[in-house]
Amino acid sequence: MARLNLILLLIVVACSLAIVNANHRARKLFTSFEKEQQRMRALDVEWGQLQLEQSTWAAHARIEKIAKERLNMKAPLPAQVMSLEPAP
């Protein structure tokens, strides 16, 4: 009888340790999950800012201004423009 009690006590202690270990791992994983969600939100904000910046840099007015000022480009005269018709 004492032997059975000892075995049952060891099983209860082992199960208790397993529960404590599982709870500890779950808390660590949840903390890691929260950090990654926060990082994801920060990356989403950064992505939005980069998209806004890209649209600003690629604005037609800006490109035209740079082409005129830095590259000394100008729009062609109407006589210099040729239209091509697609082949039938």
C-alpha positions as CSV (number, residue, x, y, z in Angstrom):
1,M,0.0,0.0,0.0
2,A,2.8,2.4,0.9
3,R,4.5,1.6,-2.4
4,L,1.3,2.5,-4.3
5,N,1.1,5.8,-2.4
6,L,4.7,6.6,-3.3
7,I,4.1,5.8,-7.0
8,L,0.9,7.9,-7.0
9,L,2.8,10.8,-5.3
10,L,5.6,10.6,-7.8
11,I,3.0,10.7,-10.7
12,V,1.2,13.7,-9.1
13,V,4.6,15.6,-8.7
14,A,5.6,14.8,-12.3
15,C,2.2,16.0,-13.6
16,S,2.4,19.1,-11.5
17,L,5.9,19.9,-12.8
18,A,4.7,19.3,-16.4
19,I,1.8,21.7,-15.8
20,V,4.1,24.4,-14.4
21,N,6.5,23.9,-17.4
22,A,3.6,24.1,-19.9
23,N,2.3,27.3,-18.3
24,H,5.7,28.8,-18.3
25,R,6.2,28.0,-22.0
26,A,2.7,29.3,-22.8
27,R,3.5,32.6,-21.1
28,K,6.8,32.9,-23.0
29,L,5.2,32.1,-26.3
30,F,2.4,34.7,-25.6
31,T,5.0,37.3,-24.7
32,S,6.9,36.5,-27.9
33,F,3.6,36.7,-29.9
34,E,2.8,40.1,-28.4
35,K,6.2,41.4,-29.3
36,E,5.9,40.1,-32.9
37,Q,2.4,41.7,-33.2
38,Q,3.8,45.0,-32.0
39,R,6.7,44.7,-34.6
40,M,4.1,43.9,-37.3
41,R,2.2,47.0,-36.4
42,A,5.4,49.1,-36.6
43,L,6.3,47.6,-40.0
44,D,2.7,48.3,-41.3
45,V,3.2,52.0,-40.3
46,E,6.6,52.1,-41.9
47,W,5.2,50.4,-45.1
48,G,2.5,53.1,-45.3
49,Q,5.1,55.8,-44.9
50,L,7.3,54.3,-47.6
51,Q,4.3,54.1,-50.0
52,L,3.5,57.7,-49.3
53,E,7.1,58.7,-49.9
54,Q,7.3,56.7,-53.1
55,S,4.2,58.4,-54.4
56,T,5.7,61.7,-53.5
57,W,9.0,60.9,-55.3
58,A,7.2,59.6,-58.3
59,A,4.8,62.5,-58.8
60,H,4.6,63.6,-62.4
61,A,5.0,67.3,-61.5
62,R,8.2,66.5,-59.6
63,I,9.6,64.4,-62.4
64,E,8.8,67.0,-64.9
65,K,10.4,69.7,-62.8
66,I,13.6,67.7,-62.4
67,A,13.7,66.9,-66.1
68,K,13.5,70.6,-66.9
69,E,15.9,71.9,-64.2
70,R,18.6,69.2,-64.0
71,L,18.5,67.6,-67.4
72,N,17.5,70.7,-69.4
73,M,14.7,68.7,-71.1
74,K,11.7,70.4,-72.7
75,A,8.5,69.3,-74.4
76,P,8.8,68.7,-78.1
77,L,7.2,71.1,-80.5
78,P,4.1,69.9,-82.3
79,A,6.0,69.6,-85.5
80,Q,8.5,67.3,-83.9
81,V,5.9,64.8,-82.7
82,M,5.1,61.8,-85.0
83,S,2.1,59.5,-84.5
84,L,2.4,55.9,-85.7
85,E,-0.6,53.9,-86.8
86,P,-0.7,50.2,-85.9
87,A,-0.1,47.9,-88.9
88,P,-3.3,46.2,-90.2
